[in-house]
């Protein structure tokens, strides 16, 4: 088990380094090859050449590529010092640089918005796992029944309807119409009940989309597992049906579910843009959407790296859970 975890940690570290290199090339080298100067984007097109050159010198954009890559890596893990024109700026680790629009450090902006996105992703994940997996298992056990057909129709609707449609519809019905749920986001530091009430509708809306997908996958996997030889053997040994389903069938069924969860949760932590925009949540999705419209490359870079790290960490946790759920992984 220790060797398995060591291999996974090493693979995750290598993947993170590769992603950082690729992201650096996309955001700093590709624009230059396309004839776009990042220094010009920082100071604006109307700036004089002296100001552009000063920014280029301060950010190290005129240094050799290997030197820029090293400074970028060093900034992420040990901080970075920007020196230019007698001006010295210290950027603490992890240093993602400074915004092209307001010249603020990127990391504090991301850390202010990250808890909102994390709460949205985790809360929705709990709901879609509970209801999606439960609906899929019941549909598989009651194949062909009224429940099975009704649940799959609802699941098909959940997969087909876009999040901005279900979000606006839920706002119109449950917030503006009936007044049951509050649509105004309140920071958790101000009021826990206000925060919970403001997050409940986004959680339900986002969970409805993913619960539909998880219900369909769970049903298909459960039907396949229930036909395996070891399930028939467990029943022939006289084990009770709840034990057969809960201890034997669910372990194999959860393997693809965990795979999906790692990818979906990691991507959502990087920013649920449509959900945050629909419900006006001040998360990473809103930040990256504004950065795209403003062509603020450092902010987009920071959110991209956070998303990549979230996906890597989520999949690392999933790999560990594989070994816990499936003994064959530990033996391999």
C-alpha positions in Angstrom: 0.0 0.0 0.0 2.9 2.4 0.8 4.5 1.7 -2.6 1.2 2.3 -4.3 0.8 5.7 -2.5 4.4 6.6 -3.3 3.9 5.9 -7.0 0.7 8.0 -7.1 2.3 10.9 -5.3 5.3 10.9 -7.6 3.0 10.7 -10.7 1.0 13.6 -9.3 4.1 15.7 -8.7 5.4 15.0 -12.3 2.0 15.9 -13.7 1.9 19.2 -11.8 5.3 20.2 -13.1 4.3 19.4 -16.7 1.1 21.4 -16.3 3.0 24.4 -14.9 5.4 24.3 -17.9 2.5 24.0 -20.4 0.5 26.8 -18.7 3.6 29.1 -18.7 4.2 28.5 -22.4 0.5 29.1 -23.3 0.2 32.4 -21.3 3.7 33.9 -21.8 5.3 32.4 -24.9 2.5 31.7 -27.3 1.2 35.4 -27.2 4.7 36.6 -28.0 5.0 34.1 -31.0 1.7 35.5 -32.2 3.0 39.0 -32.1 1.3 40.1 -28.8 3.6 41.7 -26.2 2.5 40.9 -22.6 4.2 44.1 -21.5 1.9 46.1 -23.8 -1.1 44.3 -22.3 0.1 45.3 -18.9 0.5 49.0 -19.5 -2.0 49.5 -22.3 -1.6 50.2 -26.0 -1.4 53.9 -25.6 1.7 53.8 -23.3 5.0 55.2 -24.5 7.8 52.8 -25.5 9.8 53.7 -22.4 7.0 52.6 -20.1 6.6 49.4 -22.0 10.3 48.7 -21.8 10.3 49.4 -18.1 7.6 46.8 -17.5 9.3 44.3 -19.8 12.4 44.7 -17.7 10.6 44.5 -14.4 8.6 41.4 -15.3 11.7 39.7 -16.9 9.9 39.3 -20.3 13.2 40.1 -22.1 15.2 37.4 -20.4 16.0 34.0 -22.0 13.1 31.5 -22.0 14.8 29.2 -19.5 15.4 32.1 -17.1 11.8 33.1 -17.3 10.7 29.5 -16.6 13.0 29.3 -13.6 11.7 32.6 -12.2 8.1 31.5 -12.7 8.8 28.2 -10.8 10.7 30.0 -8.1 7.9 32.5 -7.7 5.3 29.7 -7.2 7.3 27.9 -4.4 9.6 30.5 -2.9 8.3 33.9 -3.9 9.7 36.4 -6.4 11.2 39.9 -6.4 10.4 42.3 -9.3 13.1 44.9 -9.9 12.8 47.6 -12.6 13.6 51.3 -12.9 14.6 51.6 -9.2 11.2 50.1 -8.1 11.4 46.8 -6.1 8.3 44.7 -5.6 8.3 41.6 -3.4 5.7 38.9 -4.3 5.3 36.3 -1.6 4.9 32.6 -2.5 2.9 31.4 -4.2 3.4 34.2 -6.7 1.1 34.2 -9.7 2.2 37.7 -10.7 0.1 40.9 -10.8 -3.1 41.8 -12.6 -2.8 43.6 -15.9 -5.8 45.8 -15.0 -5.4 46.9 -11.4 -1.8 45.7 -10.6 -3.0 43.8 -7.6 -1.3 40.5 -6.6 -3.2 37.6 -8.0 -2.9 35.2 -5.0 -4.9 37.3 -2.5 -7.7 37.8 -5.1 -7.9 34.0 -5.7 -7.8 33.1 -2.0 -10.7 35.5 -1.3 -12.9 33.9 -4.0 -11.8 30.3 -3.5 -13.8 29.5 -0.4 -17.1 30.4 -2.2 -16.3 28.1 -5.1 -15.1 25.3 -2.8 -18.3 25.5 -0.7 -20.4 25.4 -3.9 -18.6 22.4 -5.3 -18.5 20.4 -2.1 -22.1 21.1 -1.1 -23.4 20.2 -4.5 -21.2 17.1 -4.6 -22.7 15.8 -1.3 -26.2 16.2 -2.7 -25.6 14.7 -6.1 -23.8 11.7 -4.6 -26.6 10.9 -2.1 -29.5 11.4 -4.5 -27.9 10.4 -7.8 -26.3 7.1 -6.6 -29.4 6.2 -4.5 -31.7 6.8 -7.5 -29.4 4.8 -9.8 -29.2 1.8 -7.4 -33.0 1.7 -6.8 -33.6 1.9 -10.6 -31.3 -1.0 -11.2 -32.9 -3.1 -8.4 -36.4 -2.2 -9.7 -35.6 -2.5 -13.4 -38.6 -1.9 -15.6 -40.7 -0.6 -12.8 -42.6 2.7 -12.7 -39.8 4.1 -10.4 -37.1 3.1 -12.9 -38.8 4.7 -15.9 -39.7 7.9 -14.0 -36.2 8.3 -12.5 -34.6 7.8 -15.9 -36.9 10.4 -17.5 -36.0 12.9 -14.8 -32.3 12.0 -15.2 -32.6 12.6 -19.0 -34.2 15.9 -18.4 -31.5 16.8 -15.9 -28.7 16.0 -18.4 -30.4 17.7 -21.3 -31.4 21.0 -19.6 -28.5 23.6 -19.4 -27.5 24.9 -16.0 -28.4 28.5 -16.8 -32.0 27.4 -17.7 -32.6 25.4 -14.5 -30.9 28.1 -12.4 -33.0 30.9 -13.7 -36.1 28.7 -13.5 -35.4 27.8 -9.9 -34.8 31.5 -9.1 -38.1 32.4 -10.6 -40.1 29.8 -8.8 -38.5 29.3 -5.4 -37.0 32.7 -4.8 -38.9 35.4 -6.6 -42.2 33.5 -6.8 -42.7 31.5 -3.7 -40.1 33.2 -1.6 -39.0 30.0 0.0 -35.2 30.4 -0.6 -33.0 33.5 -0.6 -31.1 34.3 -3.7 -28.8 36.8 -2.1 -25.3 35.5 -1.2 -24.2 36.4 2.4 -20.6 35.7 3.6 -20.4 33.0 6.2 -18.6 35.4 8.5 -21.6 37.6 8.7 -24.3 35.0 9.2 -24.2 31.2 8.9 -27.9 30.9 8.4 -27.9 33.6 5.7 -24.9 32.0 4.0 -26.6 28.5 4.1 -29.9 29.9 2.8 -28.1 31.7 -0.1 -26.1 28.6 -1.1 -29.0 26.2 -0.9 -30.5 27.0 -4.3 -27.2 27.0 -6.1 -26.3 23.6 -4.5 -29.7 22.1 -5.5 -29.5 23.5 -9.1 -25.9 22.3 -9.7 -26.6 18.9 -8.0 -29.6 18.3 -10.2 -27.4 18.3 -13.3 -24.8 16.0 -11.9 -27.2 13.8 -10.0 -28.9 13.0 -13.3 -25.6 11.8 -14.8 -24.6 9.8 -11.8 -28.0 8.1 -11.6 -27.7 6.9 -15.2 -24.1 5.7 -14.7 -24.9 4.0 -11.4 -27.9 2.2 -12.9 -25.9 0.9 -15.9 -23.0 -0.2 -13.7 -25.2 -1.8 -11.1 -27.1 -3.8 -13.7 -23.8 -5.1 -15.1 -22.5 -6.0 -11.6 -25.6 -7.8 -10.5 -25.1 -10.2 -13.3 -21.6 -11.2 -12.2 -20.7 -14.7 -11.0 -19.6 -13.5 -7.5 -23.0 -12.0 -6.9 -24.7 -15.3 -7.7 -22.2 -17.0 -5.5 -22.9 -14.6 -2.6 -26.6 -15.3 -3.0 -26.1 -19.1 -3.2 -24.1 -18.9 0.1 -27.3 -17.6 1.7 -26.2 -14.0 2.3 -29.1 -11.6 2.8 -29.9 -9.3 -0.1 -28.8 -6.1 1.7 -25.4 -7.6 2.4 -25.1 -8.8 -1.2 -25.9 -5.3 -2.5 -24.2 -3.2 0.1 -21.0 -5.2 0.6 -20.4 -6.9 -2.7 -22.3 -5.1 -5.5 -21.8 -1.5 -4.3 -18.0 -1.8 -4.1 -17.7 -2.6 -7.8 -20.4 0.0 -8.7 -18.5 2.8 -6.9 -15.3 2.5 -9.0 -16.6 4.4 -12.0 -18.5 6.8 -9.7 -15.3 7.7 -7.9 -13.6 8.3 -11.3 -16.3 10.7 -12.3 -16.3 12.4 -8.9 -12.6 13.1 -9.1 -12.8 14.8 -12.5 -16.1 16.6 -11.8 -15.2 17.9 -8.4 -11.7 19.0 -9.5 -13.2 20.9 -12.4 -15.9 22.6 -10.3 -13.3 23.7 -7.7 -11.6 25.6 -10.6 -14.8 27.6 -11.0 -18.5 26.8 -11.9 -18.8 29.7 -14.2 -22.4 29.4 -15.2 -23.7 28.6 -11.7 -21.8 31.4 -10.1 -22.9 33.9 -12.8 -26.5 32.8 -12.6 -26.7 33.2 -8.8 -24.1 36.1 -8.6 -21.7 34.2 -6.4 -18.3 35.9 -6.0 -16.2 32.8 -6.7 -13.4 31.8 -9.1 -15.8 31.4 -12.0 -16.9 35.1 -11.8 -13.2 36.1 -11.5 -12.1 34.2 -14.6 -15.0 35.4 -16.6 -14.2 39.0 -15.9 -10.5 38.3 -16.5 -11.3 36.8 -20.0 -13.3 39.9 -20.9 -10.5 42.1 -19.7 -7.7 40.0 -21.2 -6.1 39.8 -17.8 -3.7 36.9 -18.4 -2.3 36.5 -14.9 -5.7 36.0 -13.3 -6.6 33.4 -16.0 -3.3 31.7 -15.4 -3.9 31.6 -11.6 -7.3 30.0 -12.0 -6.0 27.5 -14.6 -3.3 26.4 -12.2 -5.7 26.1 -9.3 -8.1 24.1 -11.4 -5.2 21.8 -12.5 -4.1 21.3 -8.9 -7.6 20.6 -7.8 -8.1 17.9 -10.5 -4.7 16.3 -9.6 -5.5 16.3 -5.8 -9.0 15.0 -6.4 -7.8 12.2 -8.6 -5.1 11.4 -6.1 -7.7 11.0 -3.4 -9.8 8.9 -5.7 -6.8 6.6 -6.3 -6.4 6.1 -2.6 -10.1 5.4 -2.2 -9.8 2.8 -5.0 -7.4 0.9 -2.8 -9.8 1.2 0.2 -12.9 0.0 -1.7 -11.4 -2.5 -4.1 -9.0 -5.1 -2.6 -7.7 -6.0 -6.1 -6.0 -2.6 -6.3 -4.1 -3.3 -3.1 -3.1 -6.7 -4.4 -1.9 -5.3 -7.7 
